Amino acid sequence: MASHSAKSGAHQNFYADYVIQYCYANADPSRSSEELELLLRKLWEVGLQAEVRPGEDSNLLVFVRASRKKSLQRAIYQSRIRDWLHGVRSSEPEDESSAEPQTESERLRIINHMITLPREDGGAGITPKHGHWKNVTAVFPLHDEEKNKEYLTDWSKKTFLSEGDLDQIRDMFGESVGFYFAFLQSYFRFLLFPAAFGFSCWLLLGSFSTIYTIVNCLWGIVFIEYWKRQEEDLSCRWQTKGVSAVRHKRKQFMSEREVQDNITGEIKGVFPATTRFKRQLLQVPFALVSTVALGAIIATCFAIEIFISEIYTGPLKSYLVFIPTILLSALIPTMSGVLVSVATRLNDYENYETQTAYDTALTQKIFVINFITSYLPIFLTAFVYIPFASLIVPYLDVFHLTVRPFVSKEDATTARATFAINPDRLRKQVIYFTVTAQLVGFAMETIVPYAK
């Protein structure tokens, strides 16, 4: 029997389930009307009712809902049959006439399939920003405001979510969001040990403790193994084990040749793995270029910071020390955005067949960029500044040539002669990344959206 949220979901947001955003800014007026008419007809053919309303900035909003019960039941039955054939479901699904969505997330997922899947799979084949649907900019479900307020009121009073709360998240927002909250909760609980142990080491063992390093590495291994077990348990409880086998082909996939399946006799487009591997090798120079580009920016700002804080003795020193921070704040996000754009184009060039494979490859590339951006300053401090600062500082005379009108040669020589390596810089940077950056991230994710 369908859950209460699944039954009541259609009665929220003026009975609309999904919104399709159609932009006609760059489209020919006569052609855009034909495209919109085709869009509505495709939705009606799969059993979806649509209503058009004007939006902002040359956009039309197409409100979509599942109006025909039989069409929704057919789509649910087909989806469960696919899951059963791929081993996701352990038992054969019930008859089509009795198929009902068990959760709100399942109902929305099925409606999304009805909109986006190709016609041969029972969908309308509407793929945003691709092919015939280039003017369709987005397809998204609507929030259930009443349920959101209810959940926020309930969960904000708890330190940890129960299994029932995680089940509610999964039922309302889907398995991927449920796994996200389950992971964060497990991670938060495990962080209590290194926090307490690290504080004890700080009191008893001092800075740069070998014991703390070893225990921290072992803690990371234990946590990963623990989460793998938790993930397996949740997969069995939510019936998602093996769901990765159910993959739909990307519309952007370009096959090199077509072959016939020996079992089903179906003609399928294939792309040779060796060709994709050759294209994937471009990730190596991409990673090197990313490291050099971001490293050059960080190292330059780092050198300016060392010079101003430890060599420069001229006027306005208390204000000039903020220059490296301003440069990093302005240049790093811009450079990261450019590199992410290049990584996306490289990912498109690698021509992945399924959306899952595409997302995984793109995540790996973005991880490399974020890793370099986040931890390269610490590596420079630990492995360049502390061991080799006494050798590098004499080469900072290039900055002295720039500020010569404000600093005498005698003062600069004296500053270099009295220069001493400051290992406390590494501690301050680690504190920034472990404390200050977390607070900034919390403010950007929680306070800023709430204020907006």
N, C-alpha and C positions, 0 to 999 in steps of 0.2 A: 504494500500500500504506500502511496506517496506520502512523504512527510508533510508536516504542516507548512513549512517554508516553501516547499515545492508547490503546494496547492495555492498558497497566498501570493506567490511571487508574481503571477500574472496580474494581480490586482493592485500592484504598486506602480508608481510613476505613470499614471494615466493609462494603464493597461499596456504599456509598451515594454518590450523585452530588450530590444537592441535599437541602436541609432546608427544609420549610415550617413556619413558626411560627404556631400557631393559639392565640389567646387567648380563653378562655371566661369571663373575669372579669365582664364586663358582659352576658353572653348568657343567655337563658333556657335552663335545663338540657335540656329536651326538644327545643328548637329547635337547640341547639348540637350535639346528637347527630345530628340530621337533616342539619345542614350538614356535619358531619364525614363522615358516610356518603356524602353527595353528592360531597364532595371526593375521597374515595377512589375512588368510582365513575368520576368524570370522569378521574382519572389512569389508571385501568385501561383505559378506552375508547381512550385514545391510545397504549397500550402501555407504561405506566409502572407499576412495582410499588412499593407503599408499605407502610410499617410505622410504627405509632404508638408513641411512647414519652413518658412524662410528663416535663415540663420544670419550670422554676422559676416561681414567682409566677403561678399560674393559667394556665400555658402548656402546650400539647401540641406535641411535635416530630414532624413527619411526615417520615420518612426516605424519599427517593425514589431509584429507580435505573431505568435502561433495561433491562428484563429481556427484552424481545422484540426480537430482532435485526432482524426484518423491519420492525417499526414504526420503529425508529431509522433503518434504511436508507431507508424511505419519506420520513421527515422530512428526512434529509440530501439526498435527491434533489430534493424540493420546494424546499428552500432554494437549492440550486445552480441549479435551473431559474429561480427568481426572479432570482438574481444574473446569470445569462446573459441573460435577457430585458431587464434594466436595463443591460447592458453592463459589469457588474463583472467577469465571467469572459469571457475571450477565446474560449473554445472550448465547444462543447456538452458538457454533463456526460455521464458514462458511464451505463450502464443502472442502473435502481434495484436490481437484484439484486447488483450489484457495488459499490454505494456504501458507502464506509467513511470514517470521520472521519480526516482527514490529521493533525490535531493534537489535543492534549487540549483546547485552548481551543475548537476547533470543535465537539468532542463536547459540551462543557458548554453552548456557545451553542445548539446544536440542542435539547438537553434543556430549556433555558430556554424556547425557542420552543414546545416541546411542552406546557409547563406554562402559559404565559402568553398565547399567541396565541389569537384567537377560534376558535370551532369551524369556521367556514367556511375558515379558513386552516390547518386541521389541528392546532389546539392544544386544550387543555382549557379555555381561557378563564378561568384563575384569576388575577385581578388584585388584589393586596393592597390593603386599605383602600378598596375601591371596590365599590359595588353590593351584590351578593349575598355578596361575600367581605370584608365589613367587619371580620370577626374574624380574617382572615388578615393578620397584621402584617408578615411578611417572607418572602421567598423568596431563598435564597442557597446557593451551592455550598460545599463543604467544601475546606479546604486539604489539599494533599498534603504532610504534615509531612516525609517523607523527602526529597522533592525540594527543599523549601524549605531544609532544612539543607545539602543538597548544593550548592545555588546560593549560599547565604550563605558557605559555606566557600571556594568557588572565587572568587566575585566580590570578596570582602573583601580578597583578596591583590592585586587589580589596581587601577591608577589609572584606566585607561580600559577600557571594554568593547569587545570586538571585534564584527564583524558577526555572527559565529556566536553570541556571547552575546546580542545583541539578537534574533536569530532564536529562541533558546531562550526568551527572555522572551515573545515573541509567541506561540510555540507553546503555552506553558504558561498564560499569563494573558490572551492576546488582543491584538489589534492596538492598541487604545487605550492599554494599558499599555506596549506596545512603543514606540509613538510618544512616550509620556511620557518614558521613559528615554533615547530617542534625542535628544529635545529638550534634556533636562537635560545630557547629555554634550556636545552641540554648544555649549550656552550656557556651560558651564564652560570649555571650551577657548577660546572667544572672550573670556571675561573675563580671561584671562591678559594680553592686550594692554593693556586699559585699566588693569589693576592696575600693570603695569610702567611704562606711560606716565604714569599719575597720580603714581606715586612719583617719577619723574624730574622732572615739573613741580613737585612740591612742593619738591624740592631746588633746582631751577634757576630757576623762575619765580615762586615764592611762592604766596600764597593768591589765590583768585578770578581764575584765569588765563583770559583770553579764548581763547587758543590751545587750552587743554585743553577748554574748552566746545565749540568748533567741532569738534575731533577726536572728542570723545565723541559728538556728534550724528551725524557721518559714520559712526562705528563702529556706532551703532544701526541706521542704514539698511543698511549692508553686512551686518550679522548677519541682519536680517529677510530680505533677499534670498537670503542663503546658505541659511537654514533653509527657505525656500520651495522651493529646488531640492532640498535633502535630503529634504523631505517628498514631493516628486514621485517621487524615486528609490525611497523606501521604499514608496510606494503601488504602484508598478509591481512591486516585488519581492514584496510581500505580497498582491498582487492585491486592493487595496482602492480603487483609483481609480474614482470614481463611485459608491461605496457609499452616499453620502448620498441617492441617488435611491431606494433601497429603504427606504421609511419606512412604519411601521405606525401606524394611527390610534389616538389616545389614547381610552381609555374615557371620560374626563371631558369629551371634546369634545361640545358641544351645537350641533347644526346649526340654522340658522334656517329653512331650507327644503330641499326635496329636488328634484334635477334628474336628468334622464336623460343619461348619457354618449352623445354622438353616435356614437362609434366602437364601444364595447362594448355599449351598450344597458343598462348597469348603472345602477341608481338610487343616487345618491350624495347624501349630505347636505353642504351647503355653508354657509359663514358669510361674509357679504360682507366684502371687504377694507376697504371704507370704514368699516364699523362697528367693525372691529378697530382701524383707524387712529385713530378718535375715542377709543377706549379707551386706546390707546397714548399719546395726548397727555397722559394723566394722569401720565406719567412726568416731565413738565416740572415741575409743582408738587411732585411727590414728591421730585425732586432738589433743588428749592429748599428745601423743608421739611427735608430731611435735612441740607443744608448749614447752614441756620440753626440747627437743633437741635444738631448736633454742634459747629458753630462757636461757639454760645453757651457750651456746656460748656467747650470748649477755651479760648476767650477769657477766660472767668471764671477758670479755673484759672491761665491765663497771667498775668492781672492780679494775682492773689493772689501768684504766684511773684515777679513783679517787685517788688511792694510789700514782701514779706517780705525778699527778698534784697538790695534796693537802697534801700529807704526806711525799713523798720522797724528800730529800734535798741533795742527793749525786751528783756525777759528771754526765755529759752527759744528764742532765734532759731535756734540750731543744730538744734533739733528741729522747729520750725515750718516750716522750709524743705521738709520732706517732705510737708506737707499737700497741695500741688497734685498731687504724684505719686500719693499715696494716692487722692485724689478722681478723677484720671484713670483709674487702674487699676480703680476700682470702677464709675464711671459710663459710661465709653466702651464696655466690652463689653456692659453692660446695654442701653445705647441702641442699639448696633449690632444686638443680638439683636432688639430691638423693630422696628427698621427692616427687618431681613431678613424678619421675620414679615409686616410690611405689604407688602413687595415680593413675597413669595410669594402673598399674597391678590390683589394687583394683577395678578400674572402669571396666576393662575387666572381672573380676571375678563376678561382679554384673550382667553381661549378659543382656544388654539392647537390645531391639528388633529393634529399629530404631536408625539411626545416630543422629537425633535431640535429643532424650533422652540421648544418650551416651555423646554427646557434652555438654549438659546442666549439667549432673552430674559431668563430668570432670572439667568444669568451676567452679562449686561450690567448689570442692576440692582445685583447684589451688588458688581460691580466699582466702580460709582460710590460705593457706601457705603464700601468698603475704601479707595478712593482718597482720599475726604474724611477718613476716620479717620487714614490714614497720613501724609498730606502737608499737611493743613491747618495743623498747628503750624509747619511750615517756611515756608509761605506767610505766615502771620501774622508770623513773625519777620522774613522778608526784605522784605515789602512793607507792614508796619504798624509793627512795633517799631522797626526801624532808621531808617526815614525820619521817623516821626511820634512817637517816644517822648517827645521833649521837650515835645510838645503834649499828650500823653495823661497823663503823670505828674501834672500838677497836679490832674487830675480824680480821682486816687486818694485824695482827702481823705475819701471815703466810708468807706474802710477805717480812716482815722485816727479817725473817730468811733466805730468799733467797738472799737478798741484804746486809746482815750484813757486809761483807768485805768492802762495800762502804759507809755505813751509820752507824754512832755511835748510840748506844742505847739512849744516852741523846738527840741527835738531833731528833730521831724518837719520843721520849716521848714528847719533846717540841712541835713538829709539831702536835701531836694528841691533846695536851692540848690547843693549839691555833686554832684547827680546827673549822671552822664555816661552816654551810650549805650554799651552793651557789644556791639560787633559780633561778639565772639568767641562769643556765644550761638548764632548761626547755625551756626558751625563745629561746635560741640558737638552741636547737634541733628542735623546731617547725619551726624556720626560715630556718633551713637546709631542712626539709621535704617539706616546702611550696615554697621555692625559689631555693636553691642550687640544690636539687634533680630534680626540673623541668628543670633547665638549663642543668644538666648532661643528663637527658632523651632526651631533645631537641637535644643536640650534638650527642648522640648515634643514634638517629632516623633520623637525617637530615644531619649533617655535615660529620659524619663518612661514611655513604653509598655514599655520593657525592664524598668524597675523594677517596674511593675505586674504 
